[in-house]
């Protein structure tokens, strides 16, 4: 009879059994990893011969960030699983970062080359010394001919020139090699500063009446892994569909390398509670009796669209592999080898969250476009392993394997799995990802999407036209909020943010500036004047706006400008000329929907009149 057992881990301090248990090491291999936005689910398996009687199967060298409550053991065969225990082994530390050995070898190689150059310098100095000691030509009794003198001088000049030239090259070469060595020494110091982690172990207690060979599958959650949604958006022409490449920037610092594993990416987050929040009564009182909950305090909308900076440790050394996330979003990045980061911020984003193994997580308000930070050690994490309880769904780390863009001819083979509350994307090609914090870009999906292209311009603020792609029925692509690289007409034009949190039916994607649309806005002096009528002053302002389409196809462009809006009764504002524009009296905005043929130009006149008491003064353009 075939029996399948699935057990949750039992976190028990000590378990007493009346029978004696024999220990046997059970070697498993990571086969699959589901990477969540924060956290990962590991799938391991292995085969083993279970002897008759009571046996403890020990699974060693697992991640120290394993969540003991999440362990599941699935087995098939005629035996019984009695208990599963999770332990931390502080005596058996995971091996140090593999980069340490390669950095040491690089340092040794550079030091050998420096020593070689320095030895050559010594030889050249000895050669110069020999030449200096033989400067005298002939003797008191032997005359030297002019030809002999010239030959000697030429030889001396030639040899000295060669020596000096080679010395200059050697000095430069030694200087470059020393700088490279010093950088590697600094990197080695940073790597050595990273604390070695203990390992997790699982003890699976089983009982079998007779020896049985079986396959056991283990699944469990780990922290310090994850992925960020990233996109490449390409538009060859406004006459063609938009090409969207959906990518995952994956990282992991779990302490265990993932070698040739099948990857799944999920939009779930196991760190996020699955419990419905409770709306309590809002008791309103005077301010002096009110305590403000800072978590609910809302700052003014942030106007900063992009932020960059550097993350250092307490000693001022750069920290690579630090997770930087815009709080409340899926948009984030990882610091590079020098501790630098750069990312686009979602609209209204006000806080960045910095996290790294062994360091205190920091939340910092975004107050400027460059945010530098120093992170301090987390004493709790360094003295003991903190096991985080997971709720519903989640991933972080370095990588080796497939980087850079794939060839266009090679399709991305992925499978999308829709669950009740989450979506998973399964990548057919196995990947290897080292546990060192480096980020690896994995292509997930490519879509050709029909889009409507529309240009927008506000020449009063910016003379460039901005191209916007509008996508309908975009929910079918299961996109997440993330940073996008923009390519237009085979040229990289910058970065933008794909706002997948929009509740609108149409997704708007900004494709950046198109400088083949030339826009000018100048003051029309003919209609710019001031006059006094009775007790009032009347100011007139006029502007001429020109739009030229230098492209080979017609474009649709929505142009915006404005007329001031009076907020006092003594000031009146009257539109005089808006050239078939649409005027919004409440906001003062004027818009024009234009269709401009290739190599053609259109002109728009904007003119308004402001009347106010002559004793007062108003500021106009």
LOKE-251706 format. One line per 4 residues: number of its first residue (from 1); their letters; for each residue x, y, z of C-alpha. Coordinates in nm, 3 decimals, padded with zeros to 5 digits. Each point is the difference from the previous one (the first is absolute). Last residue first. Layout:
NUM) A) X Y Z ~ ...
END
This chain:
621) XXXX) 00.469 08.684 -01.740 ~ -00.230 00.174 00.242 ~ 00.051 00.143 00.349 ~ -00.281 00.221 00.126
617) XXXX) 00.020 00.352 00.144 ~ -00.260 00.209 00.177 ~ -00.082 00.373 -00.010 ~ -00.112 -00.045 -00.360
613) XXXX) -00.280 -00.232 00.111 ~ -00.003 -00.324 -00.208 ~ -00.076 -00.113 -00.356 ~ 00.178 -00.298 -00.161
609) XXXX) -00.033 -00.078 -00.373 ~ 00.085 -00.323 -00.177 ~ 00.166 -00.116 -00.322 ~ 00.111 -00.341 -00.122
605) XXXX) 00.074 -00.046 -00.368 ~ 00.070 -00.339 -00.151 ~ 00.218 -00.083 -00.301 ~ 00.031 -00.332 -00.180
601) XXXX) 00.293 -00.148 -00.190 ~ 00.042 -00.278 -00.256 ~ 00.281 -00.246 -00.073 ~ -00.240 -00.293 00.043
597) XXXX) -00.363 00.100 00.072 ~ -00.105 00.152 00.330 ~ -00.318 -00.106 00.179 ~ -00.067 00.231 00.295
593) XXXX) -00.214 -00.023 00.311 ~ 00.034 00.340 00.172 ~ -00.028 00.062 00.372 ~ -00.046 00.312 00.213
589) XXXX) 00.027 -00.021 00.377 ~ -00.142 00.280 00.214 ~ -00.095 -00.250 00.271 ~ -00.360 00.101 00.060
585) XXXX) -00.060 00.167 -00.339 ~ 00.115 -00.303 -00.202 ~ 00.070 00.120 -00.355 ~ 00.000 -00.233 -00.302
581) XXXX) 00.210 00.139 -00.287 ~ -00.138 00.123 -00.331 ~ 00.274 00.264 -00.035 ~ 00.008 00.124 00.366
577) XXXX) -00.055 00.375 -00.050 ~ -00.135 00.258 00.246 ~ -00.043 -00.194 00.324 ~ -00.117 00.237 00.276
573) XXXX) 00.145 00.028 00.352 ~ -00.157 00.221 00.265 ~ 00.173 00.118 00.317 ~ -00.195 00.200 00.260
569) XXXX) -00.213 -00.308 00.084 ~ 00.295 -00.197 00.138 ~ 00.124 -00.351 -00.093 ~ 00.055 00.071 -00.368
565) XXXX) 00.109 -00.290 -00.220 ~ 00.301 00.050 -00.229 ~ -00.022 -00.132 -00.358 ~ 00.170 -00.327 -00.076
561) XXXX) 00.176 -00.219 -00.252 ~ -00.042 -00.358 -00.112 ~ 00.056 -00.172 -00.336 ~ -00.140 -00.339 -00.090
557) XXXX) 00.187 -00.148 -00.295 ~ -00.104 -00.254 -00.261 ~ 00.275 -00.072 -00.252 ~ 00.031 -00.047 -00.375
553) XXXX) 00.287 -00.206 -00.133 ~ 00.353 00.073 -00.128 ~ 00.090 00.202 00.310 ~ 00.106 00.365 00.004
549) XXXX) -00.336 00.114 00.143 ~ 00.016 00.373 00.077 ~ -00.200 00.163 00.280 ~ -00.014 00.377 00.038
545) XXXX) -00.145 00.190 00.299 ~ -00.049 00.376 -00.023 ~ -00.067 00.183 00.324 ~ -00.205 00.307 00.096
541) XXXX) -00.039 00.189 00.325 ~ -00.225 00.298 00.065 ~ 00.008 00.202 00.320 ~ -00.291 00.233 00.080
537) XXXX) 00.044 00.244 00.290 ~ -00.308 00.129 00.173 ~ -00.116 00.332 00.149 ~ -00.097 00.144 -00.335
533) XXXX) 00.149 -00.213 -00.275 ~ 00.376 -00.031 00.026 ~ 00.200 -00.191 -00.262 ~ 00.250 -00.283 -00.013
529) XXXX) 00.134 -00.194 -00.300 ~ 00.089 -00.343 -00.136 ~ -00.202 -00.064 -00.315 ~ 00.256 00.125 -00.253
525) XXXX) 00.281 -00.131 00.219 ~ -00.107 -00.360 -00.059 ~ 00.190 -00.186 00.269 ~ 00.161 -00.318 -00.129
521) XXXX) -00.081 -00.369 00.029 ~ 00.184 -00.246 -00.225 ~ -00.048 -00.370 -00.056 ~ 00.205 -00.241 -00.211
517) XXXX) -00.125 -00.360 -00.019 ~ 00.304 -00.202 -00.111 ~ 00.116 00.043 00.358 ~ -00.224 -00.278 00.126
513) XXXX) 00.010 -00.005 00.378 ~ -00.099 -00.291 00.225 ~ -00.198 -00.314 -00.067 ~ -00.254 00.065 00.276
509) XXXX) -00.225 -00.301 00.041 ~ -00.370 00.057 00.061 ~ -00.206 -00.305 00.091 ~ -00.364 00.032 -00.103
505) XXXX) -00.285 -00.147 00.202 ~ 00.096 00.213 00.299 ~ 00.073 -00.137 00.347 ~ 00.374 00.061 -00.037
501) XXXX) 00.221 -00.217 00.218 ~ 00.194 -00.117 -00.306 ~ 00.186 00.330 -00.017 ~ 00.289 -00.077 -00.233
497) XXXX) 00.272 00.240 00.110 ~ 00.228 00.170 -00.251 ~ 00.358 -00.026 -00.112 ~ 00.197 00.155 -00.284
493) XXXX) 00.009 00.046 -00.378 ~ 00.182 -00.310 -00.124 ~ -00.006 00.013 -00.379 ~ -00.142 -00.255 -00.244
489) XXXX) -00.294 00.226 -00.103 ~ -00.099 00.043 00.364 ~ 00.143 -00.202 00.287 ~ -00.110 00.051 00.362
485) XXXX) 00.135 -00.193 00.299 ~ -00.281 -00.063 00.249 ~ -00.013 00.009 00.379 ~ -00.272 -00.198 00.174
481) XXXX) -00.363 -00.028 00.104 ~ -00.125 -00.347 -00.074 ~ -00.144 -00.137 -00.323 ~ -00.252 -00.283 -00.027
477) XXXX) -00.018 00.022 -00.384 ~ -00.380 -00.040 -00.018 ~ -00.048 00.318 00.205 ~ 00.112 00.210 -00.300
473) XXXX) -00.342 00.005 -00.161 ~ 00.092 00.333 -00.166 ~ 00.353 00.129 -00.049 ~ 00.080 00.369 -00.054
469) XXXX) 00.354 00.090 -00.105 ~ 00.111 00.355 00.084 ~ 00.260 00.199 -00.190 ~ 00.127 00.321 00.155
465) XXXX) 00.060 00.312 -00.207 ~ 00.291 00.223 00.101 ~ -00.013 00.376 00.069 ~ -00.059 -00.042 00.374
461) XXXX) -00.196 00.212 00.247 ~ -00.189 00.249 -00.222 ~ 00.039 -00.251 -00.283 ~ -00.234 -00.250 00.168
457) XXXX) 00.003 -00.291 -00.246 ~ -00.174 -00.333 -00.043 ~ 00.035 -00.253 -00.282 ~ -00.241 -00.291 -00.040
453) XXXX) 00.062 -00.357 -00.101 ~ -00.279 -00.259 00.014 ~ 00.133 -00.342 00.084 ~ -00.024 -00.350 -00.138
449) XXXX) 00.218 -00.218 00.217 ~ 00.276 -00.239 -00.100 ~ 00.082 -00.181 00.323 ~ 00.319 -00.162 00.123
445) XXXX) 00.008 -00.195 00.323 ~ 00.234 -00.100 00.281 ~ 00.350 00.124 -00.073 ~ 00.233 -00.054 00.294
441) XXXX) 00.233 00.278 00.121 ~ 00.243 -00.111 00.268 ~ 00.087 00.209 00.304 ~ 00.301 -00.054 00.222
437) XXXX) -00.073 -00.066 00.366 ~ 00.248 -00.282 00.059 ~ -00.198 -00.322 00.007 ~ 00.073 -00.121 -00.350
433) XXXX) -00.273 -00.038 -00.260 ~ -00.002 -00.280 -00.258 ~ -00.286 -00.006 -00.250 ~ -00.207 -00.270 -00.169
429) XXXX) -00.184 00.094 -00.325 ~ -00.378 -00.059 00.014 ~ -00.086 00.311 00.200 ~ -00.329 -00.021 00.193
425) XXXX) -00.198 00.317 00.058 ~ -00.227 -00.008 00.304 ~ -00.312 00.209 00.063 ~ -00.163 00.048 00.340
421) XXXX) -00.341 00.000 00.171 ~ -00.191 -00.300 -00.143 ~ 00.295 -00.134 -00.195 ~ 00.099 00.094 -00.354
417) XXXX) 00.294 -00.193 -00.146 ~ 00.191 00.165 -00.284 ~ 00.244 -00.220 -00.190 ~ 00.330 00.121 -00.141
413) XXXX) 00.214 -00.072 -00.302 ~ 00.169 00.320 -00.111 ~ 00.048 -00.016 -00.377 ~ 00.350 -00.004 -00.146
409) XXXX) 00.019 00.200 -00.323 ~ 00.046 00.326 00.188 ~ 00.321 -00.124 00.156 ~ -00.010 00.025 00.374
405) XXXX) 00.088 00.320 00.180 ~ 00.253 00.012 00.280 ~ 00.058 -00.259 00.271 ~ -00.047 -00.374 00.012
401) XXXX) 00.195 -00.176 00.269 ~ 00.127 00.134 00.326 ~ -00.189 00.164 00.271 ~ -00.005 00.198 00.310
397) XXXX) -00.339 00.029 00.258 ~ -00.425 00.071 00.145 ~ -00.418 -00.197 00.004 ~ -00.486 -00.072 00.111
393) XXXX) -00.439 -00.139 00.085 ~ -00.238 -00.030 00.276 ~ 00.115 00.037 00.356 ~ 00.365 -00.048 00.081
389) XXXX) 00.157 -00.019 00.344 ~ 00.351 00.144 00.000 ~ 00.280 -00.201 00.158 ~ 00.272 00.222 00.150
385) XXXX) 00.332 -00.173 00.020 ~ 00.195 00.102 00.306 ~ 00.283 00.229 00.104 ~ 00.044 00.184 -00.329
381) XXXX) -00.372 00.039 -00.060 ~ -00.064 00.147 00.344 ~ 00.300 00.232 -00.018 ~ -00.125 00.155 -00.323
377) XXXX) 00.308 00.176 -00.137 ~ -00.039 00.360 -00.114 ~ -00.081 00.132 -00.346 ~ 00.133 00.328 -00.140
373) XXXX) -00.211 00.178 -00.261 ~ 00.018 00.230 -00.300 ~ -00.321 00.134 -00.157 ~ 00.043 00.211 -00.315
369) XXXX) -00.325 00.134 -00.154 ~ -00.110 00.170 00.321 ~ -00.242 -00.049 00.289 ~ -00.084 -00.368 -00.040
365) XXXX) -00.083 -00.113 00.355 ~ 00.224 -00.283 00.122 ~ -00.099 -00.342 00.130 ~ 00.295 -00.198 00.131
361) XXXX) 00.048 -00.374 00.050 ~ 00.274 -00.065 00.254 ~ 00.291 -00.197 -00.139 ~ 00.082 -00.372 00.019
357) XXXX) -00.147 -00.077 -00.341 ~ -00.094 00.316 -00.189 ~ -00.302 00.231 -00.016 ~ -00.063 00.358 -00.117
353) XXXX) -00.364 00.120 -00.022 ~ -00.062 00.324 -00.188 ~ -00.280 00.235 00.094 ~ -00.219 00.267 -00.162
349) XXXX) -00.130 -00.143 -00.327 ~ -00.267 00.236 -00.130 ~ 00.039 -00.118 -00.359 ~ 00.225 -00.306 -00.019
345) XXXX) 00.372 00.066 00.031 ~ 00.259 -00.084 -00.267 ~ 00.316 -00.165 00.126 ~ 00.375 00.045 00.053
341) XXXX) 00.237 -00.186 00.230 ~ 00.367 00.023 00.099 ~ 00.168 -00.225 00.258 ~ 00.322 -00.046 -00.198
337) XXXX) -00.080 -00.358 -00.105 ~ -00.354 00.103 -00.101 ~ -00.298 00.077 00.225 ~ -00.321 -00.196 -00.067
333) XXXX) -00.323 00.135 -00.153 ~ -00.361 00.077 00.074 ~ -00.355 00.041 -00.130 ~ -00.257 -00.241 00.142
329) XXXX) -00.170 00.282 00.191 ~ -00.101 00.097 00.354 ~ 00.344 00.124 00.094 ~ 00.228 00.071 -00.296
325) XXXX) 00.251 -00.280 00.040 ~ 00.379 -00.008 00.038 ~ 00.151 -00.344 00.067 ~ 00.370 00.019 00.093
321) XXXX) 00.218 -00.227 -00.218 ~ 00.323 00.200 00.019 ~ 00.083 00.207 00.310 ~ 00.274 00.262 -00.046
317) XXXX) 00.237 00.055 00.295 ~ -00.056 00.303 00.227 ~ 00.082 -00.188 00.319 ~ -00.367 -00.018 00.106
313) XXXX) -00.096 -00.149 -00.338 ~ -00.062 00.198 -00.316 ~ -00.293 00.040 -00.240 ~ 00.030 00.236 -00.295
309) XXXX) -00.256 00.217 -00.177 ~ -00.262 00.035 -00.269 ~ -00.359 00.118 -00.019 ~ -00.239 00.065 -00.286
305) XXXX) -00.343 00.164 -00.019 ~ 00.024 00.247 00.290 ~ -00.327 00.197 00.019 ~ -00.117 -00.173 00.315
301) XXXX) -00.366 00.053 00.085 ~ -00.035 00.172 00.336 ~ 00.053 -00.228 00.295 ~ -00.265 -00.232 00.138
297) XXXX) 00.013 -00.107 00.366 ~ -00.155 -00.340 00.044 ~ 00.312 -00.173 00.121 ~ 00.069 00.303 00.218
293) XXXX) -00.309 -00.062 00.210 ~ -00.084 00.344 00.139 ~ -00.113 00.009 00.363 ~ -00.300 00.228 00.053
289) XXXX) -00.101 00.178 00.322 ~ 00.171 00.328 -00.089 ~ -00.142 -00.028 -00.353 ~ -00.362 00.010 00.116
285) XXXX) -00.191 -00.327 -00.033 ~ -00.116 -00.235 -00.277 ~ -00.046 -00.368 00.084 ~ 00.046 -00.202 -00.316
281) XXXX) -00.151 -00.341 00.076 ~ 00.219 -00.289 -00.112 ~ 00.029 -00.143 -00.351 ~ 00.144 -00.349 00.033
277) XXXX) 00.255 -00.121 -00.252 ~ -00.070 -00.323 -00.188 ~ 00.271 -00.253 00.078 ~ 00.232 -00.119 -00.276
273) XXXX) 00.301 00.177 00.148 ~ 00.275 00.094 -00.240 ~ 00.335 -00.170 00.045 ~ -00.113 -00.285 -00.226
269) XXXX) -00.024 00.240 -00.298 ~ -00.171 -00.132 -00.311 ~ 00.088 00.123 -00.349 ~ 00.163 -00.335 -00.072
265) XXXX) 00.307 -00.087 -00.204 ~ 00.080 -00.363 -00.070 ~ 00.350 -00.130 -00.058 ~ 00.126 -00.349 -00.085
261) XXXX) 00.341 -00.053 00.155 ~ 00.346 -00.037 -00.152 ~ 00.178 00.074 00.325 ~ -00.159 00.218 00.266
257) XXXX) 00.280 00.098 00.237 ~ -00.069 -00.017 00.374 ~ 00.049 00.286 00.248 ~ -00.345 00.146 -00.069
253) XXXX) 00.134 00.319 -00.153 ~ -00.204 -00.002 -00.320 ~ -00.067 00.235 -00.290 ~ -00.239 00.014 -00.294
249) XXXX) -00.064 00.284 -00.243 ~ -00.299 -00.146 -00.183 ~ -00.084 00.101 -00.354 ~ -00.312 00.075 -00.209
245) XXXX) 00.090 00.103 -00.354 ~ -00.256 00.232 -00.158 ~ -00.007 00.057 -00.376 ~ -00.238 00.277 -00.109
241) XXXX) -00.185 -00.059 -00.324 ~ 00.101 00.188 -00.316 ~ -00.107 00.328 -00.162 ~ 00.152 00.208 00.282
237) XXXX) 00.329 -00.157 -00.106 ~ 00.256 -00.236 00.145 ~ -00.145 00.022 00.351 ~ 00.181 -00.196 00.267
233) XXXX) -00.085 -00.034 00.369 ~ 00.245 -00.198 00.212 ~ -00.143 -00.081 00.340 ~ 00.099 -00.076 00.358
229) XXXX) -00.191 -00.171 00.281 ~ 00.213 -00.040 00.315 ~ 00.094 -00.338 00.146 ~ 00.060 -00.163 00.335
225) XXXX) 00.236 -00.172 00.240 ~ 00.104 00.068 00.357 ~ -00.274 -00.216 00.156 ~ -00.053 -00.374 -00.040
221) XXXX) -00.316 -00.207 -00.034 ~ -00.015 -00.380 00.005 ~ -00.065 -00.299 -00.223 ~ 00.147 -00.347 00.036
217) XXXX) -00.063 -00.299 -00.227 ~ 00.096 -00.352 00.106 ~ 00.065 -00.289 -00.239 ~ -00.005 -00.350 00.139
213) XXXX) 00.196 -00.321 00.039 ~ -00.151 -00.219 00.271 ~ 00.146 -00.230 00.267 ~ -00.278 -00.176 00.195
209) XXXX) -00.229 00.107 00.282 ~ 00.089 00.366 -00.054 ~ 00.003 00.289 00.249 ~ 00.099 00.357 -00.077
205) XXXX) 00.141 00.301 00.184 ~ 00.092 00.284 -00.238 ~ 00.266 00.225 00.151 ~ 00.046 00.321 -00.197
201) XXXX) 00.312 00.212 00.023 ~ 00.063 00.371 -00.042 ~ 00.348 00.138 -00.036 ~ 00.196 00.264 00.186
197) XXXX) 00.098 00.316 -00.188 ~ 00.344 00.146 -00.050 ~ 00.000 00.373 00.063 ~ 00.081 00.235 -00.285
193) XXXX) 00.314 00.190 00.093 ~ 00.210 -00.232 -00.215 ~ -00.192 00.114 -00.309 ~ 00.058 00.367 00.079
189) XXXX) 00.371 -00.057 00.066 ~ 00.029 -00.189 -00.328 ~ -00.161 00.293 -00.183 ~ 00.247 00.242 00.159
185) XXXX) 00.290 -00.228 -00.095 ~ -00.141 -00.019 -00.354 ~ -00.008 00.380 -00.025 ~ 00.357 00.018 00.131
181) XXXX) 00.115 -00.257 -00.258 ~ -00.151 00.199 -00.286 ~ 00.165 00.318 00.124 ~ 00.332 -00.186 00.036
177) XXXX) -00.030 -00.136 -00.354 ~ -00.058 00.348 -00.144 ~ 00.296 00.149 00.191 ~ 00.231 -00.290 -00.095
173) XXXX) -00.086 00.047 -00.369 ~ 00.058 00.376 00.015 ~ 00.338 -00.046 00.168 ~ 00.085 -00.276 -00.249
169) XXXX) -00.088 00.214 -00.301 ~ 00.215 00.289 00.128 ~ 00.288 -00.240 00.079 ~ -00.019 -00.143 -00.355
165) XXXX) 00.036 00.347 -00.147 ~ 00.289 00.085 00.235 ~ 00.191 -00.319 -00.086 ~ -00.057 00.031 -00.375
161) XXXX) 00.108 00.363 00.007 ~ 00.315 -00.091 00.200 ~ 00.090 -00.270 -00.255 ~ -00.048 00.224 -00.303
157) XXXX) 00.177 00.300 00.153 ~ 00.300 -00.212 00.106 ~ 00.025 -00.163 -00.343 ~ -00.028 00.336 -00.175
153) XXXX) 00.263 00.151 00.233 ~ 00.237 -00.291 -00.062 ~ -00.042 00.016 -00.375 ~ 00.055 00.376 00.000
149) XXXX) 00.318 -00.031 00.210 ~ 00.134 -00.277 -00.224 ~ -00.065 00.211 -00.309 ~ 00.162 00.306 00.156
145) XXXX) 00.309 -00.200 00.077 ~ 00.108 -00.080 00.352 ~ 00.366 00.047 00.105 ~ 00.178 -00.264 00.205
141) XXXX) 00.260 00.097 00.261 ~ -00.228 00.190 00.239 ~ -00.273 -00.261 -00.045 ~ -00.286 -00.103 -00.234
137) XXXX) -00.364 00.084 00.073 ~ -00.120 00.054 00.353 ~ -00.373 -00.063 00.042 ~ 00.052 -00.359 00.108
133) XXXX) -00.121 00.022 00.362 ~ -00.322 00.172 -00.106 ~ -00.078 -00.275 -00.254 ~ 00.044 -00.270 00.265
129) XXXX) -00.224 00.194 00.239 ~ -00.271 00.031 -00.265 ~ 00.007 -00.379 -00.045 ~ -00.028 -00.045 00.375
125) XXXX) -00.298 00.239 00.004 ~ -00.160 -00.193 -00.286 ~ 00.042 -00.331 00.185 ~ -00.160 00.147 00.315
121) XXXX) -00.296 00.127 -00.205 ~ -00.042 -00.349 -00.149 ~ -00.027 -00.139 00.352 ~ -00.271 00.258 00.077
117) XXXX) -00.194 -00.107 -00.310 ~ 00.013 -00.366 00.104 ~ -00.101 00.084 00.356 ~ -00.300 00.195 -00.133
113) XXXX) -00.094 -00.297 -00.223 ~ 00.021 -00.240 00.295 ~ -00.203 00.240 00.217 ~ -00.265 00.015 -00.273
109) XXXX) -00.032 -00.379 -00.014 ~ -00.012 -00.031 00.379 ~ -00.280 00.258 00.014 ~ -00.195 -00.185 -00.272
105) XXXX) 00.044 -00.329 00.186 ~ -00.130 00.158 00.321 ~ -00.301 00.144 -00.187 ~ -00.080 -00.346 -00.145
101) XXXX) 00.025 -00.162 00.344 ~ -00.222 00.263 00.165 ~ -00.261 -00.016 -00.278 ~ -00.108 -00.342 00.125
97) XXXX) -00.166 00.169 00.297 ~ 00.075 -00.194 00.315 ~ -00.105 -00.359 00.050 ~ -00.307 -00.051 00.212
93) XXXX) 00.079 -00.046 00.367 ~ -00.023 -00.334 00.177 ~ 00.039 00.070 00.372 ~ -00.298 00.236 00.016
89) XXXX) -00.244 -00.272 -00.111 ~ -00.355 00.135 00.007 ~ -00.269 -00.263 00.039 ~ -00.335 -00.092 -00.158
85) XXXX) -00.182 -00.313 00.109 ~ -00.229 -00.226 -00.206 ~ -00.198 -00.272 00.175 ~ -00.128 -00.357 -00.033
81) XXXX) 00.008 -00.051 -00.375 ~ -00.127 -00.354 -00.058 ~ 00.119 -00.259 -00.251 ~ -00.136 -00.186 -00.301
77) XXXX) 00.088 00.246 -00.276 ~ -00.050 00.352 -00.134 ~ 00.125 00.311 00.167 ~ -00.091 00.365 00.034
73) XXXX) 00.164 00.211 00.267 ~ -00.120 00.358 00.055 ~ 00.196 00.272 00.179 ~ -00.170 00.339 00.044
69) XXXX) 00.018 00.029 00.378 ~ 00.378 -00.040 -00.005 ~ 00.054 00.306 -00.217 ~ 00.343 -00.055 -00.157
65) XXXX) 00.233 00.296 00.035 ~ 00.294 -00.218 00.110 ~ -00.025 -00.164 -00.345 ~ 00.048 -00.378 00.000
61) XXXX) 00.335 -00.167 00.060 ~ -00.139 -00.328 00.135 ~ -00.303 -00.229 -00.047 ~ 00.011 -00.261 00.276
57) XXXX) -00.224 -00.308 -00.033 ~ -00.063 -00.133 00.351 ~ -00.083 -00.370 -00.013 ~ -00.226 -00.239 00.193
53) XXXX) -00.026 -00.358 -00.124 ~ 00.073 -00.150 -00.339 ~ 00.250 00.193 -00.208 ~ -00.099 00.298 -00.219
49) XXXX) 00.181 -00.004 -00.334 ~ 00.011 00.355 -00.133 ~ -00.107 00.211 -00.297 ~ 00.016 00.378 -00.017
45) XXXX) -00.213 00.311 -00.035 ~ 00.009 00.373 00.057 ~ -00.260 00.269 -00.080 ~ 00.084 00.343 00.141
41) XXXX) -00.259 00.275 00.043 ~ 00.144 00.349 -00.023 ~ -00.018 00.328 00.188 ~ -00.111 00.353 -00.085
37) XXXX) -00.160 00.054 -00.341 ~ -00.021 -00.378 -00.017 ~ 00.244 -00.240 -00.163 ~ -00.124 -00.354 -00.048
33) XXXX) 00.306 -00.221 -00.003 ~ 00.030 -00.346 -00.155 ~ 00.237 -00.296 00.014 ~ 00.214 00.065 00.307
29) XXXX) 00.187 -00.323 00.077 ~ -00.031 -00.230 00.297 ~ 00.241 -00.212 00.201 ~ -00.147 -00.190 00.294
25) XXXX) 00.250 -00.080 00.274 ~ -00.099 -00.299 00.216 ~ -00.048 -00.006 00.377 ~ -00.124 -00.311 00.179
21) XXXX) -00.282 00.053 00.247 ~ -00.050 -00.194 00.323 ~ -00.359 -00.068 00.102 ~ -00.188 00.160 00.290
17) XXXX) -00.015 00.333 -00.173 ~ 00.044 00.335 00.166 ~ -00.025 00.314 -00.205 ~ 00.195 00.304 00.108
13) XXXX) -00.052 00.369 -00.076 ~ -00.277 -00.064 -00.249 ~ -00.069 00.199 -00.312 ~ -00.201 -00.258 -00.192
9) XXXX) 00.037 00.050 -00.373 ~ -00.313 -00.045 -00.207 ~ -00.049 -00.352 -00.130 ~ -00.105 -00.145 -00.335
5) XXXX) -00.017 -00.380 -00.022 ~ -00.069 -00.201 -00.314 ~ -00.070 -00.373 00.033 ~ 00.019 -00.261 -00.272
1) X) -00.135 -00.346 00.095
END
